[in-house]
Amino acid sequence: MNRFMSGTHNFLAYVLTDKPGANSAIGPRIRLQQHLDLSRLVNLMALITVFNTAITGYIAFSMTTRFMVFAWMLTNLLMAAIMMLDYLRKAGRRLPQRVSGRYVRRSETLSIFAGFLFGSLPLYLFGSDAFATLILSTLFTVSMCAGLMCLLPRNPRLVMRYMAGSITPLLIHVGLHFNDKLIAIAIALTLLVLMLYFGARSAFKLYLKEVELVAEATQLREILDVALDGSGQAVAVRSKDGEVIFENALYQKVKFTLRNMEASCGVVHALDRYWQIAHYQVSSIGSVEIFTDVTRIEDSRQEAESLRQGADEASLAKTRFLRSITSELLVPLRTIRLLASLMDASSQIPVTKADMNRASDKIRLLTEALEGRVEQIIGHAGSVATQTDVATVSDLCEPASSPVLKVRRPALRQGLRSLPGS
């Protein structure tokens, strides 16, 4: 787009080409804007034409008293009526989203005839003072072209065509009344036309640059919108007065649900999802509101919390198991040591062979029970304990169900019975 409008020759080619839509400088967005400008401002153009026609006609009739001035005024008022009719025909219609450009091209062609009619005043006053009529026509014709350029800076083709149509009868008048003064006016008119041409060129290049920047900003906004939606972030930017400057599609879906909910530690549960709410104040803009989808993070956190609770319960069960198994191991070991001390050679307690046999039997029973318990511990430590072993471990808290503790009491009574004084 900028490459096409980089030089004067290219802009001139754009102005003079028959089908500007085939050039890269004119895209759908620009054609639509030109269409909207024309349909919206054609009534104002008609009013300006009526006003300038009345003023110019009054001055021209006062200077020349020629009734042909009224014929000139009638043709221009007729052209203003055509423009107003075109405006009324399009008034009330819905704004189009796309246009073909035919309406703009038709208006550009019509502008040549409109300009020719307005600039043809000297031709209607043939026989009057040629210099005065040329000065009067040039003054109002240039002002009409300048005003048109201010109204339609986005459509220089129409302005250039109107200007070409309006200065053509002036040049014809100069050719018919050729003299030094008229040549000077023609040169001054040419300079004014060049100034209007370069002004229209600069204004249109600036407009094309704005269109390009808007297109880039729109593209970046779409990329940002997709990126925010993909990352699960609903974002809205608000001005200082609370109006929404930007909001992505996800924000539009969740804003009515989430804005009225109170966040617990910055996180709310809504729409079967977890959302983290954040608000930021930006001094140069206003505020930024962000809803971030943290469902995965929250699910992971809850899963980690569940695993931690399971680990705590397993650690507690392990502690209870170790306390219970330690108690079970200590009791029979102490009993065995007590029975062994009765049979020791240094013992002063008289022990019969029957007592020794009974003590040996008790020691054997306690040893077998300890051996079974140690095997269960080894199996549990190696994570190969059977369901029976697990059930047995869970029963360790019940002394009455333990075979080691069952043998504890008779063994102690038997040993204590052999002590002196028992």
Protein Blocks (a to p, Z undefined) as FASTA:
>chain_A
ZZmmmpmklmmmmmmpmblmlpmkbcfklmmmmmmmmmmmmmmmmmmmmmmmmmmmmmmm
mmnopaklmmmmmmmmmmmmmmmmmmmmmgoiacdfbdehlmmmmmmmmmmmmmmmmmmm
mmmmgoiafklmmmmmmmmmmmmmmmmmmmmmmlmmlmmmmmmmmmmmmmmmmmmmgcfk
lmmmmmmmmmmmmmmmmmmmmmmmmmmmmmmmmmmmmmmmmmmmmmmmmnopacddddfk
opafbdcfklmmmmmmmmmpcceehiaceehiacdddddddfklmpacddddfklmmmmm
mmmmmmmmmmmmmmmmmmmmmmmmmmmmmmmmmmmmmmmmmmpmklcbdcdfklmmmmmm
mmmmmmmmmmmmmmmmmmmmnopacfklmmmmmmmmpmklpmklmmmmmmmmmmmmmpgh
ZZ
